[in-house]
Amino acid sequence: MRIGLIGLGAIGGVTAQRLLAAGCDVSLAAGRHLAVMRKKFPEAPLGETLPEGSYDLILLCVRTADTERALTPAAPLLKADGAVVCLQNGLPEERAARIVGAHRVLGAVIGWSATMTAPGEYLITGNGSFTLGGASPRLEHARFVLSQAFPVSLTNNLAGARWSKLAISCAMSTLGAVSGLSLGELASRRHVRELALRIMGEVVKAAHARHVVLEPVAGVSPDRLVTLPRPLAHGFVWIAARRRPKQKSGMIALLQSGRPAGVEDLNALVDGPLNRKLVEQVHEIERGTRKMTPKNFDELS
C-alpha cells in the first residue's frame, strides 16, 4: 500500500517519522523546506509536492486553510478507490471532499500534540490517539496505517468528534496562545476557567445550529459540560488541564517564530463574540501590534 503524506509540520513530521520507522511505503511532500527535509528524511521519496505515482492513501497534514493549495495538485495521484485522510484541526473534510469527492475522504481527530522546534526537528508534547472516521471503504486501511504511529479509535460520528475537539481547542489552545500560559497556569485561574466555558458555549451553540451531536471528551461532552453547575464545570476544566499541566499551546511557538498561528482553523469558524475577539487578538499578535500576555484576558471579560 503506497502512502503519500503532505505537510511536514509538527503533526505531519512526527507521523512521517513513525510510519517510516515502522517500514511503511511513504512518499513525502515537504513544501518550502525541501532542502532541509531531504536531510531529515533521507530514506523517503520526497519532493516539494508529492512525487509522481499512484497512492492508496494521502495523509493531509497542512493547515486546514491550506487544503486547496496542497491537495489540488495531488488529487490526480490518488487512486480511484483511494482516500484522503485529513490529519488537521478545524473542519477540513468538507474542503477535501470538494476536491476528491466525499466518498474518498476520511478524517482523523488528533488527540496528541507536538511542536516543530526547527524544520525537521519535532518534540512530542502530549501523548494520545487518533479518532478516525468517515465513509470511505479505505477506513480499515487508514486505521492500520495510522496505528503504526499512534493508537487509533474509530467513530461513527466524525462531525461530533471534530466539534468537541474544536470546543476544547478554541478555549484552551487559543487562551494559551494570547497569554503564553501553560494548561496548568490557565486552569489555576478561576476567571480563565470561566472564559474557557463561555468560549466552549459559543462553539456548542454553533455545533447545535448544524445539528451536530457532540462526542464526549475526557468523559463529558462539551454541551453537557457548559450546562453543569458552575463549580462542577470548573472542576472538570481543572482536572482535565492537570493531566498535562506544563503543556503549552502549539500556537505559542508559531507566534514566537513569526508564523501564522492557525486561528482560522479554530475560533474563526465560530460566530460568537468571545471567539471573534480571540481571533482579533491572535491576528494582532501576528502583526506585532499586541504582546502575548495574560493581560489580554482583561479585554475578554
C-alpha positions in Angstrom: 0.0 0.0 0.0 1.5 3.3 -1.1 1.0 6.3 1.1 1.6 10.0 0.4 2.0 12.5 3.2 1.6 16.2 2.5 3.0 18.7 5.1 5.9 18.1 7.4 5.0 20.4 10.2 4.6 19.1 13.8 1.8 16.6 13.1 2.9 15.5 9.7 6.6 15.3 10.6 6.0 13.1 13.7 3.6 10.9 11.8 6.0 10.5 8.9 8.9 9.6 11.2 6.8 6.9 12.9 5.4 5.5 9.7 8.8 5.3 8.1 10.3 3.6 11.3 7.5 1.0 11.0 8.5 0.2 7.4 5.6 1.8 5.7 5.9 2.9 2.0 5.6 6.6 2.4 6.4 9.5 0.0 6.5 13.0 1.3 5.6 16.5 0.1 7.9 18.9 2.0 6.7 22.3 0.7 9.1 25.2 1.1 11.5 23.3 3.4 12.5 20.8 0.7 16.3 21.1 1.0 16.2 20.7 4.8 13.7 17.9 4.8 15.8 15.9 2.3 18.5 15.7 5.0 15.9 14.9 7.8 14.1 12.2 5.7 16.8 10.6 3.5 15.0 7.3 3.4 11.8 8.5 1.8 10.9 9.7 -1.7 10.4 13.4 -1.2 9.5 16.5 -3.3 8.2 20.0 -2.9 4.9 18.3 -3.9 4.1 14.6 -3.8 6.4 12.6 -6.1 4.7 11.2 -9.2 2.9 7.9 -8.6 -0.4 6.3 -7.6 -1.4 6.5 -4.0 -3.8 4.4 -1.9 -3.9 6.9 0.9 -2.9 10.6 1.0 -2.4 11.9 4.6 -3.1 15.6 4.5 -1.2 17.3 7.4 -1.3 21.0 6.3 -3.3 23.8 8.0 -6.9 23.5 7.0 -6.7 26.9 5.4 -4.1 25.5 3.0 -6.2 22.4 2.0 -7.0 23.6 -1.5 -3.4 24.7 -2.3 -1.9 21.5 -1.1 -4.5 18.9 -2.2 -5.5 20.1 -5.6 -2.2 19.2 -7.4 -2.1 15.9 -5.5 -5.6 14.8 -6.3 -4.8 13.2 -9.7 -2.3 10.9 -8.0 -5.0 9.4 -5.7 -6.3 6.0 -6.9 -9.9 5.8 -7.9 -10.6 3.7 -4.8 -8.1 5.6 -2.6 -8.8 8.1 0.2 -7.5 11.3 1.6 -7.1 11.3 5.4 -7.3 14.7 6.9 -4.9 14.9 9.9 -5.8 18.5 10.5 -7.6 20.8 13.0 -10.8 22.5 12.4 -13.4 21.1 9.9 -11.3 20.0 6.9 -13.3 17.2 5.5 -15.8 19.4 3.7 -13.0 21.2 1.9 -11.2 18.0 0.9 -14.5 16.5 -0.3 -15.0 19.3 -2.8 -11.7 18.3 -4.5 -11.8 14.5 -4.4 -15.4 13.6 -3.5 -16.9 12.8 -0.2 -16.6 9.0 -0.7 -12.8 9.4 -0.8 -12.3 11.4 2.4 -11.6 10.3 5.9 -10.8 12.4 8.9 -8.6 11.8 11.9 -9.1 14.0 15.0 -5.6 14.4 16.7 -5.6 13.6 20.4 -1.9 14.1 20.8 0.3 17.2 20.5 3.7 18.1 19.1 5.8 21.1 18.2 8.3 21.6 15.4 11.2 23.3 17.1 13.0 23.8 13.7 12.4 22.4 10.2 12.5 18.6 10.6 13.0 18.8 14.4 10.0 17.7 16.4 9.0 17.5 20.1 6.0 15.4 21.2 4.3 17.4 24.0 1.4 15.1 24.7 0.7 11.5 24.0 -2.8 10.3 22.9 -4.5 8.8 19.9 -6.2 9.4 16.6 -10.0 9.3 16.4 -10.7 8.1 12.8 -14.0 8.3 10.9 -15.6 8.7 7.5 -17.5 6.8 4.8 -14.6 5.7 2.6 -14.1 1.9 2.1 -10.4 2.6 2.9 -11.3 3.1 6.6 -9.6 -0.1 7.8 -6.6 0.6 5.7 -6.3 4.0 7.2 -6.8 2.6 10.7 -3.9 0.1 10.2 -1.6 2.8 8.8 -2.2 5.4 11.5 -1.9 2.7 14.2 1.8 2.5 13.3 2.2 6.0 14.6 -0.4 6.3 17.5 -3.3 4.3 18.8 -6.5 4.7 16.7 -10.1 4.6 17.8 -12.9 4.5 15.2 -16.0 6.7 15.4 -19.3 6.7 13.5 -19.7 10.4 14.4 -16.7 12.2 13.0 -18.5 15.5 13.0 -19.3 15.2 16.7 -15.7 14.4 17.5 -14.5 17.3 15.3 -16.7 19.8 17.0 -15.9 18.5 20.5 -12.2 18.9 19.8 -12.9 22.3 18.3 -14.7 23.4 21.5 -11.7 22.5 23.7 -9.1 23.9 21.3 -11.0 27.2 20.8 -10.9 27.7 24.5 -7.7 26.3 26.0 -5.3 26.4 23.0 -6.2 30.0 22.0 -6.4 31.3 25.5 -2.9 29.8 25.9 -1.8 31.5 22.7 -2.8 35.0 23.6 -1.3 34.7 27.1 1.7 32.4 26.8 0.5 30.4 29.7 0.6 26.6 30.1 -2.6 24.5 30.6 -1.9 24.3 34.3 -1.4 28.0 34.6 -4.6 28.7 32.7 -6.7 26.2 34.7 -5.4 27.6 38.0 -7.2 30.9 37.4 -10.9 31.0 38.1 -11.6 33.8 35.6 -9.8 31.9 32.9 -11.8 28.8 33.5 -14.9 30.9 33.2 -13.7 32.3 30.0 -13.0 28.8 28.7 -16.5 27.7 29.5 -18.1 30.7 27.8 -15.9 30.2 24.7 -16.9 26.5 24.6 -20.5 27.6 25.0 -20.3 29.6 21.8 -18.8 26.6 19.9 -21.6 24.3 21.3 -24.2 26.7 20.0 -22.6 26.7 16.6 -22.5 22.9 16.5 -26.1 22.6 17.6 -27.1 25.0 14.8 -25.6 22.4 12.4 -27.4 19.6 14.1 -24.2 18.0 15.3 -24.3 15.6 18.2 -21.1 16.2 20.2 -18.9 13.4 21.3 -17.5 13.1 24.9 -14.0 14.4 25.7 -12.4 13.0 28.8 -15.8 11.5 29.8 -18.0 14.5 29.2 -19.3 16.2 26.1 -18.8 19.9 25.8 -22.5 20.6 25.5 -23.0 18.8 28.8 -20.0 20.5 30.4 -21.2 24.0 29.7 -24.6 23.3 31.3 -23.3 21.8 34.5 -23.5 23.8 37.8 -20.5 26.2 37.5 -18.5 24.8 40.4 -18.7 21.3 38.9 -17.9 22.6 35.4 -14.9 24.5 36.8 -13.7 21.3 38.4 -13.9 19.4 35.1 -11.8 22.0 33.4 -9.2 22.0 36.3 -9.0 18.2 36.3 -8.6 17.9 32.5 -5.8 20.6 32.4 -4.0 19.0 35.3 -3.3 15.9 33.2 -0.8 17.9 31.2 -0.2 21.0 33.4 3.1 22.0 31.8 1.9 21.6 28.2 1.6 24.8 26.2 -0.5 25.5 23.1 1.4 24.8 19.9 0.2 28.1 18.7 2.6 29.8 21.0 5.7 28.5 19.2 4.2 29.6 15.9 3.5 33.1 17.1 7.0 33.4 18.6 8.6 32.3 15.3 6.6 34.9 13.4 4.4 32.3 11.7 0.5 32.3 11.5 -0.9 30.6 14.5 -3.8 28.9 12.6 -6.7 30.6 14.3 -8.6 30.4 11.0 -8.9 26.6 11.7 -10.3 27.2 15.2 -12.0 30.3 16.6 -12.6 31.9 13.2 -15.0 29.0 12.4 -17.3 30.2 15.3 -19.6 33.3 15.1 -19.6 34.3 18.7 -18.3 37.5 20.4 -15.6 35.9 22.5 -14.3 33.7 19.6 -14.3 36.8 17.3 -12.3 38.7 19.9 -9.7 36.0 20.3 -9.3 35.9 16.5 -8.7 39.6 16.6 -6.1 39.3 19.4 -4.2 36.5 17.7 -4.1 38.5 14.4 -2.7 41.5 16.3 0.0 39.3 17.9 0.9 38.0 14.4 1.2 41.6 13.1 3.3 42.6 16.1 0.8 45.2 17.4 -0.1 43.2 20.5 2.0 41.4 23.0 1.4 37.8 24.2 0.4 38.4 27.9 -2.2 37.3 30.4 -3.3 41.0 30.4 -5.1 40.2 27.1 -7.7 38.3 29.2 -8.9 41.7 30.6 -10.4 42.5 27.2 -12.4 39.2 27.1 -14.2 39.5 30.4 
